[in-house]
Amino acid sequence: MRRRIVRALLGASMLAAASPAFADPITLRALMEDVPETQIIESLLPEFTKETGIKVEFEKIGYGDMHDKLVAQLVAPESYYNVLEVDFLWAGEFPAAGWLEDLNPYVQKSGFDLKPFIPSMLDLLGRTPDALPILPMYNYSMGLIYRTDLINDAKVKADYKAKTGKELALPATLADYVALSKFFKAQGGDVVGAAMQGQRGDPNAMEFSNYLFSSGGAYLDGNRKVALNSEAGLTALKLYADNIQNGAQQGALSATLDDTMRLMCAGKAFSMVTYWWMLPQLDNAEKCPAVAGKLALSVMPGGHGESGGWGWGIPKNTSDESKAAAWKFIEWVQGKKTSIARALQGHAPVRSDVFEDAAVLKKYPFYKTGLDIVATGKSFPIFAYSAQYEDVLGTQLSLAAGGQAKPEDALKAAADGLTQLMSK
């Protein structure tokens, strides 16, 4: 039921703790990445409309097209999208450009409780002592998803021991992981060692970051000076290229996240370094009968993976009425009740109370590991040109993994590109 209520005063009164009122039906429009998280929220939108009378429409597209499409609206006199899904890679650019509302006044006047939100997620999305430009939506920290049936198979164990002299076990280091991945591919069957997303740009930049952090490397040091071109960085790149060439599926250099999910779902890979929230999507007897019940999750071998996340923002170039409605939606979708409902469908929480909820843990015991992955994750460099740097880095990773450049040369070029962009 859609209820019609009297228009409230605009301005500060629209930020009051009571629900804002609208004379006419309000429609919120958001440009969303077409991933399971979006589908989970979309399934719950009728509940929000029933409670508030506010309609929400999602336009779903691939990640690669989102940034430029959003920027075109944010620099226009008025944005078509009046609630924003913002990637952490844009958390330096969008606030610096002055495109986002500070959400602190909305939080304070509505009494919304930020204490349950994981602090690292708030910081990842640009929180400062003076402003809150983006409220966390979901995290996409990365870890290792692997086949328990294969790692526990007696014949596989015997073959591994015969070929390596070692007992087969979950790898503790990145080098161990790549060696195990190569072992599976060398078996010559239809199961490769790793489903890899080697397409240049966001896919391989995110994937490689796990190799870098697991090797003890970093993009920046404690003083935000470029530290990529290091011994640890070179080790990471060599292992990454080795796995692409000798452990991954054919065509890995052009593969995306969707490609890796399909491969893993079909039972054609032992493992994938990926976003931890992929596990409930893969461990599904209806969608992925070949692997359902045979998968497990771990922190990235080496102890650290890539940490990322999405958040909600409100564009400045929309009406006050739209801004009030947008905050009402954000408050609802990130509240505890809705967050738990999302988690029960596979949502990757940004609130510690959701990770600890009894119903969530009963359905998904591996959420305990998910919290470890979030807690140990490290971040891609966040600054005004993060999105552009993904392309710079991705190009060099592709050249090295494809054998068109020496890893030493590719790493130096990637580090120099980061230095140049950060100096702008």
C-alpha positions as a Markdown table, in Angstrom:
| # | Residue | x | y | z |
|---|---|---|---|---|
| 1 | Met | 0.0 | 0.0 | 0.0 |
| 2 | Arg | 1.3 | 3.4 | -0.9 |
| 3 | Arg | 0.3 | 6.0 | 1.7 |
| 4 | Arg | 0.1 | 9.7 | 0.9 |
| 5 | Ile | 1.0 | 12.2 | 3.6 |
| 6 | Val | 1.3 | 15.9 | 3.9 |
| 7 | Arg | 4.4 | 17.6 | 2.5 |
| 8 | Ala | 6.9 | 18.5 | 5.2 |
| 9 | Leu | 8.9 | 21.7 | 5.2 |
| 10 | Leu | 12.0 | 21.6 | 3.1 |
| 11 | Gly | 15.5 | 22.2 | 4.4 |
| 12 | Ala | 16.5 | 21.3 | 7.9 |
| 13 | Ser | 13.1 | 20.0 | 8.9 |
| 14 | Met | 13.5 | 17.3 | 6.2 |
| 15 | Leu | 16.3 | 15.9 | 8.3 |
| 16 | Ala | 14.3 | 15.5 | 11.4 |
| 17 | Ala | 14.1 | 12.1 | 13.1 |
| 18 | Ala | 10.5 | 11.7 | 12.1 |
| 19 | Ser | 9.8 | 10.4 | 8.6 |
| 20 | Pro | 9.8 | 13.2 | 6.1 |
| 21 | Ala | 6.5 | 13.7 | 4.4 |
| 22 | Phe | 5.9 | 14.2 | 0.7 |
| 23 | Ala | 2.9 | 15.7 | -1.1 |
| 24 | Asp | 3.4 | 13.6 | -4.2 |
| 25 | Pro | 5.0 | 10.2 | -4.7 |
| 26 | Ile | 8.8 | 10.3 | -4.8 |
| 27 | Thr | 10.9 | 8.1 | -7.0 |
| 28 | Leu | 14.5 | 7.5 | -6.3 |
| 29 | Arg | 16.7 | 6.4 | -9.1 |
| 30 | Ala | 20.1 | 4.7 | -8.6 |
| 31 | Leu | 22.7 | 3.4 | -11.1 |
| 32 | Met | 23.7 | 0.0 | -9.7 |
| 33 | Glu | 26.3 | -2.6 | -10.5 |
| 34 | Asp | 24.6 | -5.7 | -11.8 |
| 35 | Val | 25.8 | -8.2 | -9.1 |
| 36 | Pro | 24.1 | -10.4 | -6.5 |
| 37 | Glu | 24.1 | -7.7 | -3.9 |
| 38 | Thr | 22.0 | -5.4 | -6.1 |
| 39 | Gln | 19.6 | -8.2 | -6.7 |
| 40 | Ile | 19.3 | -8.9 | -3.0 |
| 41 | Ile | 18.4 | -5.3 | -2.2 |
| 42 | Glu | 16.0 | -5.1 | -5.2 |
| 43 | Ser | 14.0 | -8.0 | -3.9 |
| 44 | Leu | 13.4 | -6.0 | -0.7 |
| 45 | Leu | 12.5 | -2.7 | -2.2 |
| 46 | Pro | 8.7 | -3.3 | -2.1 |
| 47 | Glu | 8.9 | -3.3 | 1.7 |
| 48 | Phe | 10.5 | 0.1 | 1.7 |
| 49 | Thr | 7.9 | 1.5 | -0.7 |
| 50 | Lys | 5.2 | 0.0 | 1.5 |
| 51 | Glu | 6.6 | 1.6 | 4.6 |
| 52 | Thr | 7.4 | 5.1 | 3.2 |
| 53 | Gly | 5.5 | 5.6 | -0.1 |
| 54 | Ile | 8.9 | 6.2 | -1.8 |
| 55 | Lys | 9.5 | 4.2 | -4.9 |
| 56 | Val | 13.1 | 3.1 | -5.8 |
| 57 | Glu | 14.2 | 2.2 | -9.3 |
| 58 | Phe | 17.5 | 0.5 | -10.0 |
| 59 | Glu | 19.2 | 0.8 | -13.4 |
| 60 | Lys | 21.7 | -2.2 | -13.5 |
| 61 | Ile | 24.8 | -2.1 | -15.7 |
| 62 | Gly | 28.3 | -3.6 | -15.7 |
| 63 | Tyr | 31.0 | -2.1 | -13.5 |
| 64 | Gly | 33.1 | -0.8 | -16.4 |
| 65 | Asp | 30.4 | 1.6 | -17.6 |
| 66 | Met | 29.4 | 3.0 | -14.2 |
| 67 | His | 32.0 | 5.6 | -13.4 |
| 68 | Asp | 31.7 | 7.6 | -16.6 |
| 69 | Lys | 27.9 | 7.4 | -16.6 |
| 70 | Leu | 27.7 | 8.7 | -13.0 |
| 71 | Val | 30.3 | 11.5 | -13.6 |
| 72 | Ala | 28.2 | 12.8 | -16.5 |
| 73 | Gln | 25.3 | 13.2 | -14.2 |
| 74 | Leu | 27.2 | 14.6 | -11.3 |
| 75 | Val | 28.6 | 17.5 | -13.4 |
| 76 | Ala | 25.2 | 18.3 | -15.0 |
| 77 | Pro | 22.9 | 21.0 | -13.6 |
| 78 | Glu | 20.8 | 18.3 | -12.1 |
| 79 | Ser | 21.6 | 14.6 | -11.7 |
| 80 | Tyr | 19.1 | 12.0 | -13.0 |
| 81 | Tyr | 20.3 | 9.7 | -10.2 |
| 82 | Asn | 19.3 | 11.0 | -6.8 |
| 83 | Val | 20.8 | 8.3 | -4.7 |
| 84 | Leu | 24.3 | 7.0 | -5.6 |
| 85 | Glu | 26.1 | 3.7 | -5.3 |
| 86 | Val | 29.8 | 4.7 | -5.0 |
| 87 | Asp | 32.7 | 2.4 | -5.2 |
| 88 | Phe | 35.6 | 2.9 | -2.8 |
| 89 | Leu | 37.9 | 3.6 | -5.7 |
| 90 | Trp | 35.9 | 6.8 | -6.3 |
| 91 | Ala | 35.9 | 7.8 | -2.6 |
| 92 | Gly | 38.8 | 10.1 | -3.2 |
| 93 | Glu | 37.5 | 11.6 | -6.4 |
| 94 | Phe | 33.8 | 12.3 | -5.7 |
| 95 | Pro | 34.2 | 14.1 | -2.4 |
| 96 | Ala | 37.2 | 16.1 | -3.7 |
| 97 | Ala | 35.1 | 17.3 | -6.7 |
| 98 | Gly | 32.3 | 18.5 | -4.3 |
| 99 | Trp | 29.7 | 16.2 | -5.8 |
| 100 | Leu | 28.4 | 14.6 | -2.6 |
| 101 | Glu | 26.4 | 15.7 | 0.4 |
| 102 | Asp | 28.0 | 15.5 | 3.8 |
| 103 | Leu | 25.9 | 12.8 | 5.5 |
| 104 | Asn | 26.8 | 13.8 | 9.0 |
| 105 | Pro | 23.9 | 16.3 | 9.4 |
| 106 | Tyr | 21.5 | 13.6 | 8.2 |
| 107 | Val | 23.0 | 11.1 | 10.7 |
| 108 | Gln | 22.8 | 13.5 | 13.6 |
| 109 | Lys | 19.3 | 14.8 | 13.0 |
| 110 | Ser | 17.8 | 11.3 | 12.3 |
| 111 | Gly | 19.6 | 9.7 | 15.2 |
| 112 | Phe | 21.0 | 7.0 | 13.0 |
| 113 | Asp | 23.5 | 4.9 | 14.9 |
| 114 | Leu | 27.0 | 4.5 | 13.3 |
| 115 | Lys | 28.5 | 2.5 | 16.1 |
| 116 | Pro | 27.8 | -0.9 | 14.6 |
| 117 | Phe | 29.6 | 0.0 | 11.3 |
| 118 | Ile | 33.0 | -1.6 | 11.0 |
| 119 | Pro | 35.4 | 1.4 | 11.4 |
| 120 | Ser | 37.7 | 0.3 | 8.6 |
| 121 | Met | 34.8 | 0.4 | 6.1 |
| 122 | Leu | 33.9 | 3.9 | 7.1 |
| 123 | Asp | 37.5 | 5.0 | 6.6 |
| 124 | Leu | 37.8 | 3.1 | 3.3 |
| 125 | Leu | 34.9 | 5.1 | 2.0 |
| 126 | Gly | 36.3 | 8.5 | 2.8 |
| 127 | Arg | 35.2 | 9.3 | 6.4 |
| 128 | Thr | 37.2 | 12.2 | 7.9 |
| 129 | Pro | 37.0 | 13.9 | 11.2 |
| 130 | Asp | 34.9 | 16.6 | 9.5 |
| 131 | Ala | 32.8 | 14.8 | 7.0 |
| 132 | Leu | 31.0 | 11.5 | 6.1 |
| 133 | Pro | 30.5 | 11.6 | 2.3 |
| 134 | Ile | 29.6 | 7.9 | 1.9 |
| 135 | Leu | 27.9 | 5.4 | 4.1 |
| 136 | Pro | 29.1 | 1.8 | 3.7 |
| 137 | Met | 26.7 | -0.4 | 1.7 |
| 138 | Tyr | 28.6 | -3.7 | 1.4 |
| 139 | Asn | 32.2 | -4.9 | 1.5 |
| 140 | Tyr | 34.0 | -6.9 | -1.1 |
| 141 | Ser | 37.1 | -7.9 | 0.7 |
| 142 | Met | 38.8 | -10.8 | -1.1 |
| 143 | Gly | 39.9 | -14.2 | 0.0 |
| 144 | Leu | 40.3 | -17.7 | -1.3 |
| 145 | Ile | 37.4 | -20.0 | -2.2 |
| 146 | Tyr | 38.5 | -23.6 | -2.8 |
| 147 | Arg | 37.2 | -27.1 | -3.4 |
| 148 | Thr | 37.2 | -29.2 | -0.2 |
| 149 | Asp | 36.3 | -32.4 | -2.1 |
| 150 | Leu | 39.5 | -32.0 | -4.2 |
| 151 | Ile | 41.9 | -31.1 | -1.4 |
| 152 | Asn | 40.6 | -34.0 | 0.7 |
| 153 | Asp | 40.5 | -36.6 | -2.1 |
| 154 | Ala | 42.7 | -39.6 | -1.3 |
| 155 | Lys | 43.9 | -40.1 | -4.9 |
| 156 | Val | 44.7 | -36.3 | -5.3 |
| 157 | Lys | 46.6 | -36.4 | -2.0 |
| 158 | Ala | 48.6 | -39.4 | -3.1 |
| 159 | Asp | 49.5 | -37.9 | -6.5 |
| 160 | Tyr | 50.5 | -34.6 | -4.8 |
| 161 | Lys | 52.8 | -36.4 | -2.3 |
| 162 | Ala | 54.3 | -38.5 | -5.2 |
| 163 | Lys | 55.1 | -35.4 | -7.3 |
| 164 | Thr | 56.1 | -32.9 | -4.6 |
| 165 | Gly | 57.1 | -35.0 | -1.6 |
| 166 | Lys | 54.8 | -32.8 | 0.5 |
| 167 | Glu | 51.5 | -33.5 | 2.2 |
| 168 | Leu | 48.5 | -31.8 | 0.5 |
| 169 | Ala | 47.1 | -29.1 | 2.7 |
| 170 | Leu | 45.5 | -25.7 | 2.4 |
| 171 | Pro | 48.4 | -23.4 | 1.3 |
| 172 | Ala | 49.9 | -21.1 | 4.0 |
| 173 | Thr | 51.8 | -18.9 | 1.6 |
| 174 | Leu | 51.2 | -17.4 | -1.8 |
| 175 | Ala | 54.0 | -19.5 | -3.3 |
| 176 | Asp | 52.4 | -22.6 | -1.9 |
| 177 | Tyr | 49.1 | -21.6 | -3.4 |
| 178 | Val | 50.5 | -21.0 | -6.9 |
| 179 | Ala | 52.3 | -24.3 | -6.7 |
| 180 | Leu | 49.1 | -26.1 | -5.8 |
| 181 | Ser | 47.2 | -24.3 | -8.6 |
| 182 | Lys | 49.8 | -25.4 | -11.1 |
| 183 | Phe | 49.6 | -29.0 | -9.8 |
| 184 | Phe | 45.9 | -29.2 | -10.5 |
| 185 | Lys | 46.2 | -27.9 | -14.0 |
| 186 | Ala | 49.2 | -30.2 | -14.7 |
| 187 | Gln | 47.0 | -33.2 | -14.0 |
| 188 | Gly | 45.6 | -32.7 | -17.5 |
| 189 | Gly | 41.9 | -33.2 | -16.6 |
| 190 | Asp | 39.1 | -30.7 | -17.0 |
| 191 | Val | 39.8 | -28.9 | -13.6 |
| 192 | Val | 42.3 | -26.1 | -13.6 |
| 193 | Gly | 44.0 | -24.8 | -10.5 |
| 194 | Ala | 42.6 | -21.3 | -10.5 |
| 195 | Ala | 39.8 | -19.4 | -12.1 |
| 196 | Met | 41.4 | -16.1 | -12.7 |
| 197 | Gln | 40.0 | -12.7 | -13.8 |
| 198 | Gly | 42.9 | -11.4 | -15.9 |
| 199 | Gln | 41.1 | -8.8 | -18.0 |
| 200 | Arg | 43.1 | -5.6 | -17.9 |
| 201 | Gly | 41.7 | -2.8 | -15.7 |
| 202 | Asp | 39.6 | -3.4 | -12.6 |
| 203 | Pro | 39.5 | -7.2 | -12.8 |
| 204 | Asn | 43.3 | -7.9 | -12.9 |
| 205 | Ala | 44.1 | -4.9 | -10.7 |
| 206 | Met | 41.9 | -6.2 | -7.9 |
| 207 | Glu | 43.1 | -9.8 | -8.4 |
| 208 | Phe | 46.8 | -8.8 | -8.4 |
| 209 | Ser | 46.4 | -6.7 | -5.2 |
| 210 | Asn | 45.8 | -10.0 | -3.3 |
| 211 | Tyr | 49.1 | -11.3 | -4.5 |
| 212 | Leu | 50.9 | -8.1 | -3.6 |
| 213 | Phe | 49.5 | -7.9 | -0.1 |
| 214 | Ser | 50.0 | -11.7 | 0.5 |
| 215 | Ser | 53.7 | -11.3 | -0.5 |
| 216 | Gly | 54.2 | -8.5 | 2.1 |
| 217 | Gly | 54.2 | -5.8 | -0.6 |
| 218 | Ala | 52.3 | -2.5 | -0.7 |
| 219 | Tyr | 51.3 | 0.2 | -3.1 |
| 220 | Leu | 52.2 | 3.0 | -0.7 |
| 221 | Asp | 54.3 | 3.2 | 2.5 |
| 222 | Gly | 53.2 | 4.8 | 5.7 |
| 223 | Asn | 54.0 | 8.2 | 4.4 |
| 224 | Arg | 51.9 | 7.6 | 1.2 |
| 225 | Lys | 55.1 | 7.3 | -0.9 |
| 226 | Val | 54.9 | 4.8 | -3.7 |
| 227 | Ala | 56.4 | 1.5 | -2.6 |
| 228 | Leu | 55.2 | -0.9 | -5.3 |
| 229 | Asn | 58.6 | -1.4 | -7.0 |
| 230 | Ser | 60.1 | -3.6 | -4.3 |
| 231 | Glu | 61.3 | -7.2 | -3.9 |
| 232 | Ala | 57.9 | -8.2 | -2.5 |
| 233 | Gly | 56.2 | -6.5 | -5.4 |
| 234 | Leu | 58.3 | -8.3 | -7.9 |
| 235 | Thr | 57.7 | -11.7 | -6.1 |
| 236 | Ala | 54.0 | -11.0 | -6.3 |
| 237 | Leu | 54.0 | -10.1 | -10.0 |
| 238 | Lys | 56.1 | -13.2 | -10.9 |
| 239 | Leu | 53.8 | -15.5 | -9.0 |
| 240 | Tyr | 50.7 | -13.8 | -10.6 |
| 241 | Ala | 52.1 | -14.2 | -14.1 |
| 242 | Asp | 53.1 | -17.8 | -13.3 |
| 243 | Asn | 49.6 | -18.7 | -12.2 |
| 244 | Ile | 47.9 | -17.0 | -15.2 |
| 245 | Gln | 50.2 | -19.0 | -17.5 |
| 246 | Asn | 50.4 | -22.3 | -15.8 |
| 247 | Gly | 47.6 | -22.6 | -13.3 |
| 248 | Ala | 44.6 | -20.8 | -14.7 |
| 249 | Gln | 42.0 | -21.5 | -17.4 |
| 250 | Gln | 42.6 | -20.9 | -21.1 |
| 251 | Gly | 41.7 | -17.3 | -21.9 |
| 252 | Ala | 42.4 | -16.1 | -18.3 |
| 253 | Leu | 44.0 | -12.9 | -19.6 |
| 254 | Ser | 40.7 | -11.7 | -21.0 |
| 255 | Ala | 38.4 | -13.1 | -18.2 |
| 256 | Thr | 36.2 | -11.1 | -15.9 |
| 257 | Leu | 34.6 | -11.9 | -12.6 |
| 258 | Asp | 31.5 | -13.3 | -14.3 |
| 259 | Asp | 33.7 | -15.7 | -16.3 |
| 260 | Thr | 35.5 | -17.0 | -13.2 |
| 261 | Met | 32.2 | -17.5 | -11.4 |
| 262 | Arg | 30.8 | -19.5 | -14.3 |
| 263 | Leu | 34.0 | -21.7 | -14.4 |
| 264 | Met | 33.9 | -22.3 | -10.6 |
| 265 | Cys | 30.1 | -22.9 | -10.7 |
| 266 | Ala | 30.6 | -25.6 | -13.4 |
| 267 | Gly | 33.2 | -27.4 | -11.3 |
| 268 | Lys | 36.0 | -26.6 | -13.7 |
| 269 | Ala | 38.4 | -25.0 | -11.2 |
| 270 | Phe | 40.0 | -25.9 | -7.8 |
| 271 | Ser | 40.0 | -22.4 | -6.6 |
| 272 | Met | 39.5 | -18.7 | -7.2 |
| 273 | Val | 40.8 | -15.6 | -5.4 |
| 274 | Thr | 37.7 | -13.6 | -5.2 |
| 275 | Tyr | 35.2 | -11.6 | -3.2 |
| 276 | Trp | 34.3 | -13.6 | -0.1 |
| 277 | Trp | 30.6 | -12.9 | -0.7 |
| 278 | Met | 30.8 | -15.1 | -3.8 |
| 279 | Leu | 30.6 | -18.2 | -1.6 |
| 280 | Pro | 26.9 | -18.1 | -0.9 |
| 281 | Gln | 26.3 | -17.5 | -4.6 |
| 282 | Leu | 28.4 | -20.6 | -5.6 |
| 283 | Asp | 27.3 | -22.8 | -2.7 |
| 284 | Asn | 23.8 | -23.1 | -4.1 |
| 285 | Ala | 22.4 | -26.5 | -5.1 |
| 286 | Glu | 20.0 | -24.9 | -7.7 |
| 287 | Lys | 22.5 | -22.6 | -9.4 |
| 288 | Cys | 25.7 | -24.6 | -9.0 |
| 289 | Pro | 25.0 | -28.3 | -8.3 |
| 290 | Ala | 28.5 | -29.3 | -9.4 |
| 291 | Val | 30.1 | -27.6 | -6.4 |
| 292 | Ala | 27.4 | -26.9 | -3.9 |
| 293 | Gly | 28.4 | -28.4 | -0.5 |
| 294 | Lys | 32.0 | -28.8 | -1.7 |
| 295 | Leu | 33.4 | -25.3 | -1.1 |
| 296 | Ala | 35.1 | -23.4 | 1.7 |
| 297 | Leu | 36.5 | -20.0 | 2.3 |
| 298 | Ser | 39.8 | -18.9 | 3.8 |
| 299 | Val | 41.9 | -15.7 | 4.3 |
| 300 | Met | 44.2 | -15.2 | 1.4 |
| 301 | Pro | 47.3 | -17.4 | 1.8 |
| 302 | Gly | 49.9 | -15.1 | 3.2 |
| 303 | Gly | 47.4 | -13.4 | 5.6 |
| 304 | His | 46.2 | -10.4 | 3.7 |
| 305 | Gly | 43.9 | -9.8 | 0.7 |
| 306 | Glu | 42.4 | -6.8 | -1.1 |
| 307 | Ser | 39.7 | -5.0 | 0.9 |
| 308 | Gly | 37.1 | -3.0 | -1.0 |
| 309 | Gly | 33.6 | -1.9 | -0.7 |
| 310 | Trp | 30.6 | 0.1 | -2.0 |
| 311 | Gly | 28.7 | 2.8 | -0.2 |
| 312 | Trp | 25.7 | 5.1 | -0.6 |
| 313 | Gly | 26.0 | 8.8 | -1.4 |
| 314 | Ile | 23.6 | 11.7 | -2.1 |
| 315 | Pro | 24.4 | 14.0 | -5.0 |
| 316 | Lys | 24.4 | 17.7 | -4.3 |
| 317 | Asn | 22.8 | 18.5 | -7.6 |
| 318 | Thr | 19.4 | 17.2 | -6.7 |
| 319 | Ser | 16.4 | 18.8 | -5.0 |
| 320 | Asp | 16.1 | 19.0 | -1.2 |
| 321 | Glu | 13.1 | 16.8 | -1.4 |
| 322 | Ser | 15.0 | 14.1 | -3.2 |
| 323 | Lys | 17.9 | 14.3 | -0.8 |
| 324 | Ala | 15.5 | 13.8 | 2.2 |
| 325 | Ala | 14.0 | 10.8 | 0.5 |
| 326 | Ala | 17.5 | 9.4 | -0.4 |
| 327 | Trp | 18.6 | 9.6 | 3.2 |
| 328 | Lys | 15.4 | 7.8 | 4.3 |
| 329 | Phe | 16.2 | 5.0 | 1.9 |
| 330 | Ile | 19.9 | 4.8 | 3.0 |
| 331 | Glu | 18.8 | 4.8 | 6.6 |
| 332 | Trp | 16.4 | 1.9 | 5.9 |
| 333 | Val | 18.6 | -0.2 | 3.7 |
| 334 | Gln | 21.6 | 0.0 | 6.1 |
| 335 | Gly | 19.6 | -0.4 | 9.3 |
| 336 | Lys | 20.0 | -3.5 | 11.3 |
| 337 | Lys | 16.7 | -5.2 | 10.3 |
| 338 | Thr | 17.2 | -4.8 | 6.6 |
| 339 | Ser | 20.9 | -5.6 | 6.8 |
| 340 | Ile | 20.1 | -8.9 | 8.5 |
| 341 | Ala | 17.4 | -9.7 | 5.9 |
| 342 | Arg | 20.0 | -9.0 | 3.2 |
| 343 | Ala | 22.6 | -11.2 | 5.0 |
| 344 | Leu | 20.2 | -14.1 | 5.0 |
| 345 | Gln | 20.3 | -13.9 | 1.2 |
| 346 | Gly | 24.1 | -13.7 | 1.0 |
| 347 | His | 24.8 | -10.0 | 1.7 |
| 348 | Ala | 28.4 | -9.1 | 2.7 |
| 349 | Pro | 27.8 | -6.9 | 5.8 |
| 350 | Val | 29.4 | -3.7 | 6.8 |
| 351 | Arg | 27.9 | -3.9 | 10.3 |
| 352 | Ser | 29.6 | -6.0 | 13.0 |
| 353 | Asp | 26.2 | -6.8 | 14.6 |
| 354 | Val | 25.1 | -8.5 | 11.4 |
| 355 | Phe | 28.2 | -10.7 | 11.3 |
| 356 | Glu | 27.4 | -11.7 | 14.8 |
| 357 | Asp | 23.7 | -12.3 | 14.4 |
| 358 | Ala | 22.6 | -15.8 | 15.4 |
| 359 | Ala | 20.3 | -16.4 | 12.5 |
| 360 | Val | 22.9 | -15.3 | 10.0 |
| 361 | Leu | 25.6 | -17.5 | 11.5 |
| 362 | Lys | 23.3 | -20.5 | 11.6 |
| 363 | Lys | 22.7 | -20.2 | 7.9 |
| 364 | Tyr | 26.2 | -19.2 | 6.9 |
| 365 | Pro | 28.7 | -20.3 | 9.5 |
| 366 | Phe | 31.6 | -19.1 | 7.3 |
| 367 | Tyr | 30.6 | -15.5 | 8.0 |
| 368 | Lys | 33.1 | -15.8 | 10.9 |
| 369 | Thr | 35.8 | -16.3 | 8.3 |
| 370 | Gly | 34.3 | -13.4 | 6.3 |
| 371 | Leu | 34.8 | -11.1 | 9.2 |
| 372 | Asp | 38.5 | -12.2 | 9.4 |
| 373 | Ile | 38.9 | -11.5 | 5.8 |
| 374 | Val | 37.5 | -8.0 | 6.2 |
| 375 | Ala | 39.6 | -7.4 | 9.3 |
| 376 | Thr | 42.9 | -8.4 | 7.6 |
| 377 | Gly | 42.2 | -6.8 | 4.3 |
| 378 | Lys | 44.4 | -4.0 | 2.8 |
| 379 | Ser | 43.4 | -1.3 | 0.4 |
| 380 | Phe | 44.2 | -0.3 | -3.1 |
| 381 | Pro | 45.5 | 3.3 | -3.1 |
| 382 | Ile | 42.6 | 5.7 | -2.7 |
| 383 | Phe | 43.1 | 9.1 | -4.3 |
| 384 | Ala | 41.5 | 11.3 | -6.9 |
| 385 | Tyr | 42.8 | 9.2 | -9.8 |
| 386 | Ser | 42.3 | 5.7 | -8.4 |
| 387 | Ala | 40.0 | 4.6 | -11.2 |
| 388 | Gln | 42.6 | 5.8 | -13.8 |
| 389 | Tyr | 45.3 | 4.0 | -12.0 |
| 390 | Glu | 43.5 | 0.7 | -12.3 |
| 391 | Asp | 43.9 | 1.0 | -16.1 |
| 392 | Val | 47.6 | 1.9 | -15.8 |
| 393 | Leu | 48.3 | -1.0 | -13.5 |
| 394 | Gly | 46.1 | -3.4 | -15.4 |
| 395 | Thr | 47.9 | -2.7 | -18.6 |
| 396 | Gln | 51.3 | -3.6 | -17.0 |
| 397 | Leu | 49.9 | -6.7 | -15.3 |
| 398 | Ser | 48.5 | -7.9 | -18.6 |
| 399 | Leu | 51.8 | -7.3 | -20.4 |
| 400 | Ala | 53.8 | -9.2 | -17.8 |
| 401 | Ala | 51.3 | -12.1 | -17.5 |
| 402 | Gly | 51.1 | -12.4 | -21.2 |
| 403 | Gly | 54.8 | -12.6 | -21.6 |
| 404 | Gln | 55.1 | -9.3 | -23.5 |
| 405 | Ala | 57.1 | -7.5 | -20.8 |
| 406 | Lys | 59.6 | -8.6 | -18.2 |
| 407 | Pro | 58.1 | -8.5 | -14.7 |
| 408 | Glu | 60.8 | -6.1 | -13.6 |
| 409 | Asp | 60.0 | -3.6 | -16.4 |
| 410 | Ala | 56.2 | -3.9 | -15.9 |
| 411 | Leu | 56.5 | -3.4 | -12.1 |
| 412 | Lys | 58.6 | -0.3 | -12.6 |
| 413 | Ala | 56.2 | 1.1 | -15.2 |
| 414 | Ala | 53.3 | 0.5 | -12.8 |
| 415 | Ala | 55.0 | 2.2 | -9.9 |
| 416 | Asp | 56.0 | 5.2 | -12.1 |
| 417 | Gly | 52.4 | 5.5 | -13.3 |
| 418 | Leu | 51.2 | 5.6 | -9.7 |
| 419 | Thr | 53.8 | 8.3 | -8.8 |
| 420 | Gln | 52.7 | 10.4 | -11.8 |
| 421 | Leu | 49.0 | 10.2 | -11.0 |
| 422 | Met | 49.5 | 10.9 | -7.3 |
| 423 | Ser | 51.6 | 14.0 | -8.1 |
| 424 | Lys | 48.7 | 15.6 | -10.0 |
